[in-house]
Amino acid sequence: MRRRWTSLCSGRRSAIADGATILILSDKGVDRDHAPIPALLAVVGLASSPDPRRARARGSGLVLESGEPREVHHFCLLIGYGVQAINPYLAYEMPRTT
């Protein structure tokens, strides 16, 4: 987890340095050998990692593609910590109940 966390933060810094304006966090492609970092933990970590204000000042947005958020409270927390858009792909795949 620590190694992946370091990779995530350094990837963010290098993407912004290369001129990226939208950063997409995704948990697609996870399997039994590759566990995802919990969505809220990843978002809070990226928002509090070095230079978050500078990244926002440059206009970089944060998009989350995750199967984790399912309730209104989850969405509110993610948006409150800086996510501009959320694709809850698992919620779209769940059958509707009436």
N, C-alpha and C positions, 0 to 999 in steps of 0.2 A: 504494500500500500504506500509506504513512504517513497519508494522508487517511482511509482506511478504518479504520486502527488508532485514530486519534484519535476517530473517530465511535463505534467500539465501546466505548472506555473511557468516553466521556461519556454514551453510552446506558446503560451499567451504572450510573453514578452517578445519573442522573436516574430510572431505573426504581426503584432502591432508595429514593431520596428520595420517590417517589410511592407507596411502600408495597409494591412487588413483593416477593414471598417466594420466587418461583422464577424464575430466569433461564435461558432456553433459548438455547443457541448452536446454530445449524444451518448446514450447508453445502448444504442443498437449494436448488435454484433457480440453481445456478451454470451458467454457459455460457461461450462463448469470450470474451465481453466482461466477465464478472464472475468472476474467479478467487477461490477461497476462501482464507482465511488458514489455514495448517496448524493442525489441531485442537490439538495439544499447545502450539504457540506461542500460540494464542489463550487457552487455559486458563491457562498459566503467566503470561501477560501480565495477565489479569484478576485472578489470585490475587496478583500482586505490584504491581498498580496501587494508587494511594492508597486508604486506608481498607479493606483487605481484612478486617481483624479486626472492624471495626465492622459491615461487611456480614454477616459470619458471626454476630456477636452478635445482630443483628436477626433472624436466622433465615432469611436468603436462601440458597437452595440453587442449585446449578449443574447443569443438565442439558445433555448434549451429544447432538445428533442429527447423525450424521456417517457418511459412507461410507468414511471413512479407516481407522478401527481394524478390524483383521482378526485380529490375533494376540493371545495372552494378554498378552504384554509391553506391547502398546499400551494395553490396558485397565488394566493395573497402573499404568503411568505416569500415565494420565489420572486415575485414582482417587487416586493418591498426591499429585497436585497440586490436588485439591479437587473433582473432579466427583463428584456423588452418584449420578447415573444416566446410562447411555449407551444410546442407540438406534442400533445399527450397521445401519442400513437396507440397506446394500449387502451385508452378510454374509447377511442373510435372503434376498436375491434371488439369491445364487450357488447353482448346482446342487450338491447333495451328492455327494460321492464316497465309495465304500465300499472 
